[in-house]
Amino acid sequence: MDLGIIGQAAGLFAVTNIDDILILALFFAQGAGRPGSTRRIVLGQYLGFAAILAVAVAAAFGATFLPESAIPYLGLLPLALGLKVAWQTWKDHRDWDEEAEQTRAGGPSPLEVAAVTFANGGDNIGVYVPVFATAGIGGMTAYAAVFLVLVAVWCFAGKFFATRPVIAKALARWGHVLLPLVLIAIGLLILIEGGAFGL
């Protein structure tokens, strides 16, 4: 594999996914202490990113499963999830008891993480398509391989930040408020920047 392509792929991934580290840290904080949550978050991140890659590769070959006009509406996914998390947090706070907290689901599900990753990747698709289209099959394969390795690095970084004592303390205290706010903000940003609903 050409070192130049590896460097370009790593740079492209970092630039287009920098916001994912914050989201992953919030997801890891939400799942802290719940068995299997790390596995579910990593699985969800891979599912969401694999969907981004699949759409970008297909579009680079000329197949467009998603019309460009539909991409802004992907903002509805994190918006809906953010509202769901906000409602759950409010409900848990209202009906707080030790047993309810222990029996609550073990953090976000893989599909929730995948939905947010995919929805947040609308801009990634727009950047990846022209790069993939000009890279050829060999270059595209190299990009995809580097991206998939870096997804693991991103998951590790998100978990690392979520478990640093100072950050973990802040996320434990404010994560239940931050996660829905960040998800809702991402959803609104995607909808507004894409001009969905004439915004």
FENRAVEN-V376499 format. One record per residue. PHI is phi as a letter, one per 40 degrees, with the letter a starting at -180 (* if undefined). OMEGA is omega in degrees with one decimal (999 if undefined). BURIAL is + if it has 9 or more other ideal C-beta (glycine too) atoms within 8 Angstrom, else -. Layout:
BEGIN
phi->PHI omega->OMEGA burial->BURIAL
phi->PHI omega->OMEGA burial->BURIAL
END
This chain:
BEGIN
phi->* omega->-178.1 burial->-
phi->c omega->-179.0 burial->-
phi->c omega->178.3 burial->-
phi->c omega->179.9 burial->-
phi->c omega->179.1 burial->+
phi->c omega->178.9 burial->+
phi->c omega->179.3 burial->-
phi->c omega->-179.5 burial->+
phi->c omega->-179.9 burial->+
phi->c omega->179.0 burial->+
phi->c omega->-179.7 burial->-
phi->c omega->179.6 burial->+
phi->c omega->-177.3 burial->+
phi->c omega->-177.2 burial->+
phi->c omega->-175.3 burial->-
phi->c omega->-175.9 burial->+
phi->b omega->-176.2 burial->+
phi->d omega->-179.6 burial->-
phi->c omega->-179.3 burial->-
phi->c omega->-178.5 burial->+
phi->c omega->177.9 burial->+
phi->c omega->-179.1 burial->-
phi->c omega->178.8 burial->+
phi->c omega->178.8 burial->+
phi->c omega->178.5 burial->+
phi->c omega->177.1 burial->+
phi->c omega->179.8 burial->+
phi->c omega->177.8 burial->+
phi->c omega->179.5 burial->+
phi->c omega->-178.5 burial->+
phi->c omega->-176.3 burial->+
phi->d omega->176.9 burial->+
phi->g omega->179.5 burial->-
phi->b omega->-175.9 burial->+
phi->d omega->176.0 burial->-
phi->g omega->-175.6 burial->-
phi->c omega->179.6 burial->+
phi->c omega->-179.9 burial->+
phi->c omega->-179.3 burial->-
phi->c omega->-179.3 burial->+
phi->c omega->179.7 burial->+
phi->c omega->177.9 burial->+
phi->d omega->179.2 burial->+
phi->c omega->179.3 burial->+
phi->c omega->178.6 burial->+
phi->c omega->178.3 burial->+
phi->c omega->-179.7 burial->+
phi->c omega->-178.7 burial->+
phi->c omega->176.5 burial->+
phi->c omega->177.5 burial->+
phi->c omega->176.5 burial->+
phi->d omega->179.8 burial->+
phi->c omega->-178.5 burial->+
phi->c omega->-180.0 burial->-
phi->c omega->-179.1 burial->+
phi->c omega->179.4 burial->+
phi->c omega->179.4 burial->+
phi->c omega->-179.6 burial->+
phi->c omega->177.9 burial->+
phi->c omega->177.0 burial->+
phi->c omega->175.3 burial->-
phi->g omega->178.1 burial->-
phi->c omega->178.3 burial->-
phi->b omega->177.9 burial->-
phi->c omega->-179.8 burial->-
phi->b omega->174.1 burial->-
phi->c omega->-176.8 burial->-
phi->d omega->-178.3 burial->-
phi->c omega->-178.7 burial->-
phi->c omega->-174.3 burial->-
phi->d omega->179.3 burial->+
phi->d omega->-178.0 burial->+
phi->c omega->173.5 burial->+
phi->c omega->177.1 burial->+
phi->d omega->178.4 burial->+
phi->c omega->-178.9 burial->+
phi->c omega->178.7 burial->+
phi->c omega->178.3 burial->+
phi->c omega->179.9 burial->+
phi->c omega->179.5 burial->+
phi->c omega->177.8 burial->+
phi->c omega->178.2 burial->+
phi->c omega->178.7 burial->+
phi->c omega->179.9 burial->-
phi->c omega->178.9 burial->+
phi->c omega->179.3 burial->+
phi->c omega->179.9 burial->-
phi->c omega->179.7 burial->-
phi->c omega->180.0 burial->+
phi->c omega->-179.6 burial->-
phi->c omega->179.9 burial->-
phi->c omega->-179.3 burial->+
phi->c omega->-179.5 burial->-
phi->c omega->-177.1 burial->-
phi->b omega->-171.2 burial->-
phi->c omega->163.8 burial->-
phi->a omega->-172.8 burial->-
phi->d omega->-176.3 burial->-
phi->c omega->180.0 burial->-
phi->c omega->-179.6 burial->+
phi->c omega->-177.8 burial->+
phi->c omega->-176.5 burial->-
phi->c omega->179.5 burial->-
phi->c omega->-179.8 burial->-
phi->d omega->-176.2 burial->-
phi->c omega->177.9 burial->+
phi->g omega->-176.7 burial->+
phi->c omega->178.0 burial->+
phi->c omega->177.7 burial->-
phi->d omega->-178.3 burial->+
phi->c omega->176.6 burial->-
phi->c omega->179.0 burial->+
phi->c omega->-179.9 burial->+
phi->c omega->-179.5 burial->+
phi->c omega->179.6 burial->+
phi->c omega->179.5 burial->+
phi->c omega->-178.4 burial->+
phi->c omega->-179.1 burial->+
phi->c omega->-180.0 burial->+
phi->c omega->-177.5 burial->+
phi->c omega->178.5 burial->+
phi->d omega->178.4 burial->+
phi->c omega->176.6 burial->-
phi->d omega->-178.4 burial->+
phi->d omega->-179.9 burial->+
phi->c omega->179.5 burial->-
phi->c omega->-174.5 burial->+
phi->c omega->-173.7 burial->+
phi->d omega->-179.0 burial->+
phi->c omega->178.6 burial->-
phi->c omega->179.5 burial->+
phi->c omega->-177.4 burial->+
phi->c omega->-178.2 burial->-
phi->c omega->-175.3 burial->-
phi->c omega->-175.4 burial->+
phi->g omega->-175.0 burial->-
phi->c omega->179.6 burial->-
phi->c omega->-180.0 burial->-
phi->c omega->180.0 burial->+
phi->c omega->178.6 burial->+
phi->c omega->179.2 burial->-
phi->c omega->178.1 burial->+
phi->d omega->-177.5 burial->+
phi->c omega->-179.7 burial->+
phi->c omega->179.5 burial->+
phi->c omega->179.7 burial->+
phi->d omega->-176.5 burial->+
phi->c omega->174.6 burial->+
phi->c omega->-177.3 burial->-
phi->c omega->173.9 burial->+
phi->d omega->178.3 burial->+
phi->c omega->178.3 burial->+
phi->c omega->179.8 burial->-
phi->c omega->178.2 burial->+
phi->c omega->178.4 burial->+
phi->c omega->-179.7 burial->-
phi->c omega->178.2 burial->+
phi->c omega->178.9 burial->+
phi->c omega->179.5 burial->+
phi->d omega->-179.2 burial->-
phi->c omega->-177.9 burial->+
phi->c omega->-177.4 burial->+
phi->b omega->174.0 burial->+
phi->c omega->-173.0 burial->-
phi->d omega->-177.3 burial->-
phi->c omega->-179.1 burial->-
phi->c omega->-179.3 burial->+
phi->c omega->179.2 burial->+
phi->c omega->179.5 burial->-
phi->c omega->-179.6 burial->+
phi->c omega->178.4 burial->+
phi->c omega->-178.2 burial->-
phi->c omega->-172.4 burial->-
phi->b omega->-175.6 burial->-
phi->d omega->-179.3 burial->+
phi->c omega->176.5 burial->-
phi->c omega->-176.7 burial->-
phi->c omega->-175.1 burial->+
phi->d omega->178.8 burial->+
phi->c omega->178.9 burial->+
phi->c omega->179.9 burial->+
phi->c omega->-179.2 burial->+
phi->c omega->179.4 burial->+
phi->c omega->179.2 burial->+
phi->c omega->178.4 burial->+
phi->c omega->179.5 burial->+
phi->d omega->179.9 burial->+
phi->c omega->179.8 burial->+
phi->c omega->179.4 burial->+
phi->c omega->-179.6 burial->+
phi->c omega->-175.4 burial->+
phi->c omega->-179.0 burial->+
phi->c omega->179.6 burial->-
phi->c omega->-179.9 burial->+
phi->g omega->178.2 burial->-
phi->c omega->179.4 burial->+
phi->f omega->179.2 burial->-
phi->g omega->-178.9 burial->-
phi->c omega->999 burial->-
END
